[in-house]
């Protein structure tokens, strides 16, 4: 039985309006997120992963602006709501975000309790006892004790701060949580703890996650489906098995990313690399945006854009080599 779609993104466009020109950071991307699913988002720096995450909250970083598309939460288009409605009904209520770098998200002169309380006051009418009970519940849920409420951010380790931010993203019980590089700058032991925590929370709370990272090995552990982004567009979307299984991915970009990842149980003579650099999104290449760096490029790749098409159930690819037309 197919799971319910909690988020539908249709032809989403977010551009940065700069002196050099318009940067097409997110360029007509479409995807779905299902209930209790983790969708991994992978790609090189500058491909639009974080920009897409902030767009889903309708809070683009200036000078960015959403210029087209739809973001459907429970069938309602977020982009048609006023800023006041988005604050009350969407952000942290229906969809929340764990931003990269927990220390940057926490005010250093406020205790954890004061910061969590501010968010609750904006969204809920609760007594002091009810607020205390909810804060303690979600801190305990992420493996932290009640006494963390009395501490300041500088008194916590990196892993503890990350857990606090995850608790704050969850304690209004949203349906969708976006995790932007939640394990960056953490040691491997704490990374494993955070990953296991997110997997447990998904099953326990029936939350859907969008997990943004550069690390394909982490995505293999965390995600149910993987979305590969390149130069503001989606190159490939597939299930974990379709991307990491014996048959392997279909898009040349995904293939090279995997070939550049060390394997623990396989002997690889030499890691692959992708020559060149990602394109300038003020004036992106015509056709497929990956064609200047592609190792199997064809003549039509530089001329025509194939778009994202399905090659098998749940597996969509934007590459001419996968189609005969």
N, C-alpha and C positions, 0 to 999 in steps of 0.2 A: 504493500500500500504506500503510495507516494505521500511524503510529508507535506504539510501545509507550508506555503510560502509566507514568510513573515516580512520579507523585504524584496521589492522588485525595483531595479534600476533600469531606466530606459533612455538610451541616447544621451547620457549625462555629459555636459560640457562645462568645464571650468577653465577660464583663461586668466592669465596675469597681464595687465595692461601696463607696460613699461615704456621707458623712453626709446628703447631699441625696437619696440614693436610688441605685437600681441603674442604671448607665449601660450601655446595650446597644451597646457599641462595635463588636462583630462579631456580627451577628444572622442565624444560619442561612444561611451562605453555602456554596455548593457549586461546585466547578470541578475541572478536570483539568489536569495539566501533562504534556506528552509529551517523549519523548527528544529531546535536541538542539534544543529549542524555547525561544524567549524569549517569556514571557508578560508583557506590560506591564500595570501596575496604575496607574490614573489616578483622580484625584478631588480635591476641595477639601480643605484642611486640616481635620482632625478627622473625616474620613469613615471611618477605620478601616484605612487602608493599612498603616501601620507596625505597628499592633496585630495585624493579621492575620499579618504577617511573624514577629513574636515568638511568636505562637500556634503557627505551624508548627514552631518549635523547642521548643515546650512550655516556654517561659520567659517567661510574661506578666509585665509590670511591675506590682508591687504598687500598689494593691489589686485588681489584675485577677485573674480566675480563669476558666479554661475550664470551662464548665458543660454543654456538650453537643457532640455531633457525633463525627466520625471524621476522622483524618488518616492515610491509608494510604500507606505507603512500601513499594514492592515487595509490596503486598498485606497488609502487617502494620500494625495500628493502633498508632501511636506513643503514643496517649493511654492505652493499657493497660499500657505499660511502666513500671517503677519509675524513679525519678530516676537511680539508679546505671546502669541499663541504657541510659537515654537518653544519658547522658554518654559511655558506652563505645561504643554502637552507632549512635547517631543524630547528635548534634551534632558537626559538623565531619567526621564519618565519612561520613554519607550526605547530610546537608543542612547547609549553612553559610550565614553571613550577613555581608555587607559593610554595617556600620552607618553611618548618616548621621554625617558629621563624623569624618574619619580621625584627627584629633589626639586626640579624646576616647577613641579605642579603643587608643591606644598609651601605655604608661606612660612619662612623661617622663624618669625616672631609670634606665631600662633601655636598653641598646643594642637595635637591631633583632634582632641575633643571639640575645640572651638571651630576648627575647619569643617569637621563633619556636621556639626550642629548648624552652621550657616547654610549648608546645602539643604538639610532637612527643613529648616524654617522657611526657605523659599518655596518648598513644594508640598509640605504637609502641615496640617494643624494638629499638633501633638503636644501632650503634656511633657514636662521635663522627665518624668519617670519613663514615659513611652519612648522618648528620644534616646535616653540612656540605654534602655533595654535593646532597642534596635541597633545602636552603634556597637554595643557589646556582642550582640548576636553575630553581626557580620565580621567583626574582628576575630571572633572565635572561629567562624566559618573558614577564614583564611589562615588559621593557625596562629593567631596572636592572642595574648592575654589581655584582660581588662585594663591592666595598669598602663598599657600603651596610650590610652586616652589622655593621660596626664603628661605625657612626654612631648618634647619639641622634636621637629624633624632631625636636627643634628644629633640627637641622642639615639637615633635608630640606625641600624646597619642598612646597606643598600637593599638587601632582600626584604627586610622589614618594611622599608619605605614603599617598595614595590607592592607588597601585600596590602598596605594601607590604601594605596591608590586603587587597587583592584576592589577592595571592600567598599570604597566610596563610589566606584562605578556600578556596584551591584546593589547597594542598600536601598535604592528606590525600586528595585525589582524590574528593570527594563527587560524587554524581549531580546534586544540585540546589544552586544558589547563589542566595540572595536578595540583591539589591542595593537598598538603601534610599537613594534620592537620592544615588547615587555621584558625581554631577557638581555637586552644590550647592556654592557658594562657590568654584568653580574658574572661571578665565577661559575664554573661548570656545575658545581654541587648545588648552588642556589638556583641556577637555570633549571636543573632537573626538578627541584622542588616546586618552582613556579609553574612549570609545564604540567607536572602531575596535579597540582592544585587546580589549574584551569580545566583539565580533563574531568576531575572529580566534580567541579562546580557545574559543568555542562550537564552531566548526568543527574546531579542532585536537584538543580534549579530549573532544568529544561530551558537553558539560555542558549541562544545562537551567537556564535563568535565569528568575527572577521579578524584573522590573525595575520598581521603585516610583519614581514621579516625579510632579511637578505639570505637567511640560512635555510637551504633546502633540506638539510638533515633534520632540523627542528620541525619543519612543515610536515615531513614524512611521519613524524611521531604524533603530531597534534591534529592535523587536518583531515577532514573527510573528503573534501574536494580542494583542488589547487587551481588558482587563477594566476597565470603568468602575464605580467604587464611589460610592455616595451614602448618607450617614447610616447606615453600618454594613451596608448591603446592596449587592448587585450590581445595577446598573441595566441593563447590557448587556455581552455578550461577543461579539466577532467577530474575524475575520481582519483583517489590515492593510488589505486591499482592501475589505472590507465596511464598515469604519469610515471610511477615508480616500478610498475610490474615488468615482466619479461619482455613484453612487446615494446615497451618504452613510449616516450612522448612522440607526437607527430611533427611538431614545429621545430625547425632547425635551431631556433634560439633556445628553446627548452632543452633540446638535445645537448647543445654546447654548455649550457649552465650545469646540467647534470654531469657532463664529462669533465667539468672543472672542479667537481666536488670530490674530495677524497673518500674512498670506500673502506670501511673497516674490515670487511670479510672478503674483499676481492683484491687481487694483485693487479695494479694498473701500472704499466710501464712509464707513462708520462701523462700528467694532467693536461687537459686541453685548455685553451684560452680563446677568447673572442677578440680578434684584431680590431683596432680602431677604437672610437669612442661613440657614445650615444649621440644622436643628431641634435642640432640646434632646433628647438621647437618653435622659434620665431619663423624659421623657414625650413620646415621638415621636408625630407625627400618625397618625391612623388611615388605613387604606387605603394608597395610594402615598405614600411619605414625601416625594416631590418635589412633590406637588400644590399646596402653598401658594405655590410659586414658579414653577409651570409656566405657560407662555404659551398652552398649548392644553388646559388642564384641562377635564375633563368632570365631570358630577355624580357618577358612580359612582367616580371616582378617589379621592374623599375618604371613600368608604364601604368599598370592597373592595380587597384587595391581590391583584393578578393573579398575582404570582410570576414566576419566570424561566422563559420558555418559548421553544422553538425556532421560528423563523420561516423558516429555511432551514438547510441543513447548516452546522454550526459557528457559527451566528449565533443567539444567545439574547437575548431582550429582556424586560424587566418593564414593559410599558406596555399599557393597555387599547386604545389606538388601533391596535395591531397585530393585534387579534383581534376576531372577530365575536360571540363568546359573551358 
